[in-house]
Amino acid sequence: MSVMTPQVIKLTDEEYKLFRDMVYEYSGIFFQEHKKYIIENRLSRRLKQLNFTAFKDYYYYLKYDRKKDEELVELMNLLTINETYFFREPGQLKHMINTAIPQLLKTKTDRVLRIWSAACSTGEEPYSISILIKESGVLPAGYRVEIFGTDLSMDAVNKGKSARYRKISFRSTDPRYMKYFKGDGTDFTVNADVRMPVKLDRGNLLLSSDTGRYRNMDIIFCRNVLIYFDKESKKRVIGNLSRSLQPQGFLYIGHSETLFGISDEFRMNNFGEGIVYTKK
Ligand SMILES: C[S@@+](CC[C@H](N)C(=O)[O-])C[C@H]1O[C@@H](n2cnc3c(N)ncnc32)[C@H](O)[C@@H]1O
């Protein structure tokens, strides 16, 4: 009788706590008690690739091996949830074009608009921003836009850099915007003129050494990521974003997220189709 290798390597409660704390300290992502199966399922295959038979061995590898920094990047590729799509939460995007940008242009002292899509996952958000700025003609002649996209997952960032997307990414896209893509019915590539102002890079929102690379931003999008953090991580991340944003700059967070009890550095404005924060 052949002995089958089990698909999933067992994660003990003690090991789960070690991984949960490690992930939390590194990324701010907080796995609750009932999420043990996620770590068990997603990391088992990685353990096998590295020839580990127990989670504890993998934990020590992540902590002490000379390749630990590269492996932490891999760990985050496996544990982050990268769900996103083009033109997500369109009310906020409309507000950016119709209200935020015109308002910013009134007081701008230089001719560069800087927008940061923080936690941009595979890039649909920064490319949507680029398309809308182009389509609307909101920027007067002589002005240009720089759109930065960052994410903790290197795999997601690399996918964004490839700028190739499947149909599922367009589930909320008005057909009139498809002219900004070249497609064969299955794969769609973002046109070069939309890609040009977009710069994608890996970055951890919890680390001021990473977020400090983005200064004097006029607008920041940080949507659908605060939900993965506890209150302490939210405070750290929002503090970091606040330092990157110009006074009177705009911050958009996800519709199920709030800065209530997190920061008093922002004014909240409910504009009907959504919420926007401005830096005081
Ligand atoms: C659900 S996606 C949201 C994507 C996009 N903002 C949107 O609203 O469609 C959440 C992203 O947050 C990223 N993330 C999680 N923790 C992070 C951190 N500490 N720093 C940067 N990105 C992080 C994940 O890798 C993931 O791609």
The ligand as a Tripos MOL2 file, in Angstrom:
@<TRIPOS>MOLECULE
LIG
   27    29     1     0     0
SMALL
NO_CHARGES

@<TRIPOS>ATOM
      1 C1         -7.5510   44.2130   -1.6260 C.3       1 LIG1
      2 S1         -6.1010   44.9240   -2.3110 S.3       1 LIG1
      3 C2         -6.6590   46.5700   -2.6590 C.3       1 LIG1
      4 C3         -6.1850   47.0490   -4.0170 C.3       1 LIG1
      5 C4         -6.7120   48.4290   -4.4560 C.3       1 LIG1
      6 N1         -6.2710   49.4770   -3.5710 N.3       1 LIG1
      7 C5         -8.2110   48.4130   -4.5520 C.2       1 LIG1
      8 O1         -8.8830   49.0630   -3.7220 O.co2     1 LIG1
      9 O2         -8.7510   47.7750   -5.4430 O.co2     1 LIG1
     10 C6         -5.1010   45.1270   -0.8370 C.3       1 LIG1
     11 C7         -3.6090   45.2430   -1.1490 C.3       1 LIG1
     12 O3         -2.9440   45.7230    0.0160 O.3       1 LIG1
     13 C8         -1.6270   45.2050   -0.0160 C.3       1 LIG1
     14 N2         -1.0120   45.3500    1.3250 N.ar      1 LIG1
     15 C9         -1.2860   44.6840    2.4630 C.ar      1 LIG1
     16 N3         -0.5020   45.0880    3.4600 N.ar      1 LIG1
     17 C10         0.3030   46.0470    2.9530 C.ar      1 LIG1
     18 C11         1.3550   46.8500    3.4780 C.ar      1 LIG1
     19 N4          1.7470   46.7510    4.7500 N.pl3     1 LIG1
     20 N5          1.9800   47.7060    2.6570 N.ar      1 LIG1
     21 C12         1.6210   47.8260    1.3520 C.ar      1 LIG1
     22 N6          0.6300   47.1020    0.7870 N.ar      1 LIG1
     23 C13        -0.0130   46.2180    1.5770 C.ar      1 LIG1
     24 C14        -1.8240   43.7780   -0.4740 C.3       1 LIG1
     25 O4         -0.6480   43.2220   -1.0140 O.3       1 LIG1
     26 C15        -2.9500   43.9270   -1.4950 C.3       1 LIG1
     27 O5         -2.4690   43.9580   -2.8050 O.3       1 LIG1
@<TRIPOS>BOND
     1     1     2 1
     2     2     3 1
     3     2    10 1
     4     3     4 1
     5     4     5 1
     6     5     6 1
     7     5     7 1
     8     7     8 2
     9     7     9 1
    10    10    11 1
    11    11    12 1
    12    11    26 1
    13    12    13 1
    14    13    14 1
    15    13    24 1
    16    14    15 ar
    17    14    23 ar
    18    15    16 ar
    19    16    17 ar
    20    17    18 ar
    21    17    23 ar
    22    18    19 1
    23    18    20 ar
    24    20    21 ar
    25    21    22 ar
    26    22    23 ar
    27    24    25 1
    28    24    26 1
    29    26    27 1
@<TRIPOS>SUBSTRUCTURE
     1 LIG1         1 GROUP 0 **** ****
